[in-house]
Amino acid sequence: MKIQLSDKRIVKNVMTIWSHEGPEVDLVMDLKNLTFRPGSIEEIYAFHVLDNLFPDEGEQALRNWNRLLRTNGKLHVLNDDFEYVNRAFLGGDIDIEVFNNLHNHPCQCTQKSVVDALARAGFNENNVVIWYISKPDSIEKKHYEFMLTGNKNG
């Protein structure tokens, strides 16, 4: 089974799970504590979940997701890239209103901070793939986002 954590359907033919009801949400669950059977998920797509959780909640979520993934399962994470957004703000490319409306989250993430969090949650940091372009046939990455894939080892 493949699931996406989002309030809208981004990846076609994948169950959409979010923390509250919505027109494209198939199932409502606590995103930090998904209740699927351990080892039953092939892929998890997490769209702007970690940056909308507090750091300790993000760590809890990553441990839970790792537990749910089968051996060699994949976790795809898409988040705002705090380093990019910060440079854009300081350089005057975005103003405080844009920052507050689009990029003000409980947790700011960088590629390194998420790779480190994945390692603490049991993913092998040497098996993390960082996508510098959109993932073919599934996920469109915006210029201010980063995307990475962590693989669960056996």
Summary of the structure (lengths in Angstrom):
residues: 154
radius of gyration: 15.1
end to end distance: 17.9
largest distance: 47.3
contacts: 457
relative contact order: 0.17
helix: 30%
strand: 27%
